Amino acid sequence: MSLADTKQTARRAAMNRRKAAFANASGDQTGPLRTVLRAYAGRTLSGYAPIRTEIDPTPAMAAHQGPVALPVVMGEGQPLRFRAWHPGCTMVTGPFGAAVPADGEWLVPEVLIVPLLAFDRQGGRLATAAGSTTGRWRSCAKAAKPSPSVSPLERRRRTICRSSPPTRRSTWS
């Protein structure tokens, strides 16, 4: 079986598990995320507007003590940009069916909440579709603002999207 076949099989299995979890979920599921985000109060956060069975992070985003943005796909092969978001802001449908803010300030996030189907033991992310937005997420690291309170080594360790390939290969790579 090729790597592409293995990933597709993993995607189908993860999608079925997520679909079942989504059907059985009730209420706000963001308690653990809110706890993690408390350490990033005051920092610019980017979340996402959920589509289909993605977990809805918007309650945690709304509770964040600091600026919040949503990713906006600018075009084929273009890096993501991030537009200011707040509960109740005017939204429009973006290119992949996700809601994005209709207008607002462009922000550079320091913390990202990224949708995924699954992850491996090394923290590698399995996205909904092959090549969907993984490269776009990685490109955002090039524009990320450094945090003055975090050492460069610690910042590298904490970075979610990387501007260079990871040093250890995930099982999804």
Residue pairs with C-beta under 8 A, 6 or more apart in sequence:
1 9
4 130
7 126
7 130
7 172
8 130
10 117
10 118
10 126
10 172
11 117
11 126
11 128
11 129
14 117
14 118
14 126
15 53
15 117
15 128
18 53
18 54
18 117
19 53
21 53
22 53
28 59
29 55
29 56
30 55
30 56
30 57
30 59
30 60
33 57
33 60
33 113
34 59
34 60
34 63
37 45
37 60
37 63
37 64
37 111
40 64
40 66
40 110
40 111
41 64
41 65
41 66
42 65
42 66
43 66
43 110
43 111
43 147
44 66
44 67
44 68
44 69
44 107
44 108
44 109
44 110
44 111
44 145
45 61
45 64
45 66
45 67
45 68
45 69
45 109
45 110
45 111
45 112
45 113
46 68
46 69
46 70
46 71
46 82
46 107
46 109
46 111
46 112
46 113
46 140
47 57
47 58
47 60
47 61
47 68
47 69
47 70
47 85
47 113
48 54
48 57
48 70
48 71
48 98
48 113
48 114
48 115
49 58
49 70
49 91
49 98
49 99
49 100
50 56
50 57
50 58
50 98
50 115
51 96
51 97
51 98
54 115
55 115
57 113
58 87
60 113
61 68
61 85
61 113
62 68
62 86
62 87
67 84
67 107
68 84
68 85
68 86
69 82
69 83
69 84
69 85
69 107
69 109
70 82
70 83
70 85
70 99
70 100
70 101
71 80
71 81
71 82
71 100
71 133
71 136
71 140
72 80
72 81
72 82
72 83
72 94
72 100
72 101
73 80
73 94
73 95
73 96
73 133
73 136
74 80
74 81
78 136
79 136
79 139
79 140
79 142
79 143
80 133
80 136
80 137
80 139
80 140
81 106
82 106
82 107
82 108
82 109
82 140
83 100
83 101
83 103
83 104
83 105
83 106
83 107
84 101
84 104
84 105
84 106
84 107
85 101
85 104
89 101
89 102
89 104
90 101
90 102
90 103
91 99
91 100
91 101
91 102
92 99
92 100
92 101
92 102
93 99
93 100
94 100
96 132
96 133
108 143
108 144
108 145
109 140
109 144
110 144
110 145
110 147
112 137
112 140
112 160
112 161
114 125
114 137
114 160
114 161
115 127
115 128
116 125
116 126
116 127
117 126
117 127
117 128
118 126
119 125
119 126
120 126
120 170
120 171
120 172
121 171
122 166
122 168
122 169
122 170
122 171
123 170
124 166
124 169
124 170
124 171
124 172
124 173
125 134
125 170
125 172
126 172
127 133
127 134
137 160
137 161
138 161
138 162
138 163
139 161
139 163
140 161
141 159
141 161
141 162
141 163
142 163
144 159
146 152
146 155
147 155
150 158
166 173
